[in-house]
């Protein structure tokens, strides 16, 4: 009876391609030369892990390492050079060696072994308890808020309304930065706003009290001056006036102006009836301030 020893390096999910591992063994009654389906373009490198299994034995795939000499240790045959060969070339080399003294026919399949329990890492920065790399757990959808909780949560100095997810772009592409209000997600349960992280993402939690710029309030208010615009918060026109002590007795509350310059240096002017907003609660008319806005409260010609 002829002897068969078939080493099978296969793919997970039954695919034969470099980059996966752990497929079911091939039926040796199949007349198709499955070694021809192996990757013949990606060279194997020192340090690569390769997975193999014996088809006839119906045993799980094993893992071998390409050592510092660029070789793998094959049962019965011993050390065989692997570095620089493609998976198909290595498979043929092992097959030829096995068929010299041990086996009438050896169908060898080679693939890269990947540890699917390790889905990559993200990096936590800023005001979290444990900064640094975090492994994405297998079998779990990891979101920004979950990642922060896994990192021990926010520090006392954190601004949970201002969390940044920074994602690296592809070759020649810029990174993408997305601002996330995690405090609102945790308070309201709006999970649709909780972004799913990907390998190599950075999550940065800002410190409370940081300022994105300043705005100026002048004219008929009790406390004119320059005020910080806290990052992670939104300041409306009426709130800015209240922070400046409110209108004085000479203010024209119905004709408050906002002077703003856009990114092209073009001057824009808005006139808002803040008195109506405060009296009737018309929040839709209450404009949000931007860095470098100038709020001017004029005096009324006649004040009764």
Order of alpha helices (4+ residues) and beta strands (2+ residues): beta-beta-beta-beta-beta-alpha-beta-beta-beta-alpha-beta-beta-alpha-beta-beta-beta-alpha-beta-beta-alpha-beta
